[in-house]
Amino acid sequence: MTAWHQRWSDLVEDCLVRVGPNPFAASDEGGSGVWVAPGLIVTCAHVVPEGAGSRTEVVWRDRVLRGAVTDHVPAERGDLGLWAYPDLAVIEVADPPEHPCVWLSESAPHDAAPLTAFGHSAKLGEGLRPAAVEGRFSGWHLFGHGRNWQLTGNEIAPGMSGGPVLDARDGAVCAIVTTTVAEDTDRGGYLAPVAALRELPAARWRTMMAAHDRFHARDQRWAHLRRQQAWQGDRLDRPCGPQEEMELLGLLAELPAPDPVTLQRLFATCADDGRPPVKPLLALRDVAATLWDVPAGDPDRLLPLLRMAHELSHLHDGTGPGRELRDWTTVLATRLNRLDVLRAWRAGNRAAAAAPRGVISLQIVPGYARVDRYRLTMTVHDDPVREPRRLYSDEEPRHTLAQVREVARERLRDALCWLGGAASIEFVLPITLFDEPFDELVPTKPYTNLGRKYRVVLRDYDRSVDPEVRHDWLRRWQQLMTVDGDVRWIVCTEGLTAQEFSAELEQRPEVTVVALTRRPSSGGSVEELLRVALDAGVPVAVWRRDTCAEHDTGAVVADCSGWQFREAITGSLTTTAGLPERVRLLRNRTAGHQPSQSDLHCRGTVLLWDDPGRAEPLAPVLEPEDRTDEEARPRW
């Protein structure tokens, strides 16, 4: 055993625990476990067979502690008496003493890599006592729906189940001992890789790994030894150093856990080669791990990781972790000699900071019995952690459309003051209201309007309450966030039926934007085709709030008003990144002094920008039919 190997072994041994009956009552019974986070022990499911909710005892440094099994996968043994993959459980110890934790890694060992399995053995007749055996990684074995690794070259004894397996070359615990192949032989045993912990419920996995990362961010023993080993060239190392890695993961663990769509979008924004993630993204640490898994010797390969940390530091600017992430990115950029790149990113964020503080959402929905009355609900999304704040909500549809505009104008003034004037505004509407000029409301200064001062977009109310379209909607939005996608124009002379257009979109998943040369309510099939596109999941649509004067009169011209709008707006649609801000600036150009002819063709531009990751709007209250006169009342 090398000096490095001995140092790692000392660290792992100090994290080893015995799981099972009190050693003073049953010295030969039980198994092993390991501290992975403060108060949390990972062991095998078969070591605590009574399952989740059961109580057990653990022994660490000759101290008997009481714990409870919180997670147990699978729930019970299989038909052959074996516990199926992954055969793992989590024990939580209430009021634990100060204790160390192992550093976990999902990286697989190299072929024939030396490994050390830790656990407890009763081979010498003194009851279960700590033991360590050296072996080598020799492949894997498919068991159930997962792969167990195989350790050969030494004996895995009963009592070692649940113990950690050290890959000293990587300076990490990479697996958990599950079972022996055959007692009293050197045929070794099977191991559950650390990645198998993902079989736990997602919330438990995230909580446990966040606690693991926070521990190692403040306890530098593992980082210090990994850094020393890397300096002396005793192991292959990623270009992101061990201490940088642990510090970053600790900071990410302090941030709110984003939803899967946000994680995918963050990865797509930062990955520079279009590759998909190699594993499901359950937490920010997954995005980071995928981005830094690059060959050593090429500092530019770390730019995606630097970009991720920068994006998160900007998003959480003003918070403690946000400020620390900003410092972390500065240090890494300095080491990589890429401060110029980081400064350019930060300058770009400042230029695009017109609406970073929050989103004001106005939902306007007609009644079912009285379709000439509308219900208004207004929420403010100003914190990614808290639920949206309800600023105003009608209990039932009560307003005319003119009254809705007036109430919205008054309430918008309050919301904008609340957010300090830094907001995006979205109107969640059914398609029948898409052409209403809500962006022209004047809630503040008389010389401007809502759509020129703020990023104002529409969202589709009908789609947000229809679960059948959500899959396609998410898929096309992910396409949009990754490679922009294609634009499909619905022109003035569009001849497709709804069925034909639906069939076309099913064959073209790359379509992420539909653009209309006429407003939806201009007649013909325009509104119907737009509805087909939205139901097919297309997340972005653009049109101008006008008809095509030439085609309205039946004229046959090549360069009609709709065609001129198409020619003028096409340049803005080459990329969708920053499109809401470009539309805001376009509205100002059309209202400015001596606008260009191209800008004039875009007057009244409307943008539907429908992110499925945003909080879902509420369904309408279905009010009873209005029965006010005596004759309308039922008589019994």
Residue, then its C-alpha position, 0 to 999 in steps of 0.5 A: m500500500t502506497a503512502w497516498h493509499q494509506r492516507w485515504s484509507d485512514l480517512v475512509e476508516d474513520c467514516l465507517v460505522r457498524v449497523g445492527p444490534n448493540p455489539f455488547a448484545a450480539s457481537d457477530e450480527g449486523g453489517s456496515g455503513v458509512w457517513v456520507a453527510p452529517g447525520l446520514i449513513v448509507t448501507c445496504a437494504h438487506v442490512v436493515p431488512e425491516g425497511a423504511g421507518s424501522r429503528t436500528e443501532v449504529v456503532w461509530r468510534d465505540r459509541v452506540l447511536r440510535g438511527a431510523v431507516t428513512d429510505h430503503v430500495p428495493a422495499e423487500r427481497g426478491d423471489l430468490g432471497l436476493w435483494a435486487y439492485p441497488d440494495l441500498a438504504v439510508i439511516e438518519v441519526a438524530d442529534p449525531p456527534e461531530h463526525p467526518c464524511v466520505w467524498l462520493s464520486e460517480s466516476a467508474p474506476h479504470d479497468a483493473a484499478p485497485l480498490t479497497a473495500f471497508g466493512h466489518s468481519a468476524k473471521l478472527g472470532e472476536g465478533l464483527r471488527p473493522a476490516a479492509v480488503e484490497g482487490r481490483f475492479s473487474g467489470w460489471h454484472l447486470f442484475g435486475h435493471g442496473r449494473n453491479w460492479q465486481l471486485t476480485g482478488n480478495e475475499i468479501a466477508p459477511g458483515m462487510s455489506g454496506g461498507p464503502v469502497l475506496d478508489a485511491r487513485d481518484g481520492a473518492v468512495c466510488a461504491i458500496v459493498t453489497t454481497t460476496v461471491a463465495e465465502d472463504t475464497d478470493r472471488g471477491g464480491y459485488l458492489a453498488p456504484v455510487a450512481a446507484l444512489r439515484e435509485l432513491p427518491a429524487a428529493r432524498w437524493r438531492t437533499m443528501m447530496a446537498a448536505h454532502d457537498r455543504f459538508h465538504a465545502r467547509d471541511q477541507r480534509w478531503a480537498h486538501l489531500r486530493r490537492q496534494q496528490a494532484w500536485q505530486g502527479d500521483r493521479l490523473d486530474r481534471p483541469c478543475g482542481p479538487q478544491e475548486e470542485m468542492e467549493l463550487l458544489g458547496l455553493l450550488a448546494e446553497l441555491p434553490a433546486p431548479d425544476p428539470v426544464t430549467l436544468q436542461r435550459l442551463f445546460a443547453t446555454c452553457a454546453d458549447d458542443g451541442r452534446p446532450p447530458v450523459k445522465p439525467l439532470l436532477a440538480l445543479r451539481d449534475v450540470a456542473a459535473t457534466l460540464w467539467d468532465v473534460p480532458a486535462g490540459d485544455p483550459d478552454r474546455l472549462l469555459p462552459l463550467l465558468r459560464m454556468a457559474h457566471e449565469l447562476s451568480h447573475l441570477h442570484d445576485g445579491t444573495g450570499p451564495g450569489r456573491e460567493l459564486r461571483d468570486w469563484t468565477t473571478v478566481l477561476a477565470t483568472r487562473l485560466n487567463r480568461l478574465d476578458v471572456l468573463r467581463a464580456w459576459r458580465a457586460g452582456n448581463r448588464a445590457a440585458a438587465a431590463a427585467p431581472r427582478g420579477v415577472i408580473s403575470l395578468q390572467i384574463v379569462p372570460g366566463y362560461a355562462r357570461v362570455d362578455r364578463y372577464r376574470l382578472t388575476m394578477t400575480v408577481h413572481d419576484d423570488p425563485v424560492r417562494e410561491p408567486r404573490r397574488l396581487y389581485s384576483d376576482e372570485e368570478p368573471r365580473h368585468t367588461l373588457a374595458q373595466v379589465r383594462e382599467v383595473a389592470r392599469e391601476r394594479l400594474r402601477d402598484a406592481l411596478c412600484w413593488l419591483g422598482g420598475a424592473a419587470s417583465i410582463e406577461f398576459v395569459l389569455p385565450i386565443t380570442l383575446f390575442d389581438e387586444p392591445f394590452d401592451e398599449l396600456v399606459p399605467t405610468k407616464p403619459y408619453t410611453n406605454l407598457g410594451r415600449k417600457y417593458r418586455v411585454v409578451l403573451r402566453d396561451y391560457d388554453r394550452s396551460v390548462d391542457p395536459e395533453v399538449r405539455h409533452d410537445w410543448l416541453r420538447r419544442w421549448q428545449q429545442l428552442m433553448t438549444v439550437d433556436g429551431d425553425v420558423r414557420w410562416i403562416v402567410c396571407t394565402e395559406g391554403l392548408t387545412a387544420q389537419e394538413f398543418s397538424a400533420e406537417l408539424e408532427q413531421r417537423p419537431e424543429v419548428t419552434v416559432v410560427a409567424l403570421t403575416r396577418r393578425p389571428s382574428s383577421g378571418g379565414s383559417v389564420e386563427e385556426l392554424l395558430r391554434v393548431a401550432l400552439d396545440a402542437g407545442v410551438p412555444v413562440a409566435v409573432w404577428r402584427r396587430d393588423t390585417c393585410a389591407e390588400h388581401d382584405t380587398g381581394a387584391v392579388v399582389a406579391d408585396c402585400s402588407g403581410w409580405q412587407f412585415r415578413e421581410a422586415i421582421t425576418g432578421s429579428l427571428t434569426t435567433t430567438a435569444g433575447l427576442p422579448e427585448r428586441v421586440r420592446l426596442l422595435r416598438n420604440r423605433t416605430a414610435g420614434h422620430q422618423p422611423s425607417q420604412s422597415d420599422l413602420h412595417c412592424r408597427g403593432t408587433v405582438l410576441l407570444w413567448d410561452d415558457p412551459g417552465r413558468a408557474e402554471p396559471l390558475a384555472p377559471v372559476l366556473e360561475p353559474e348562469d346569471r339568473t336575476d329575474e323572478e321568472a328564471r328561478p326554478r319552481w318546485 
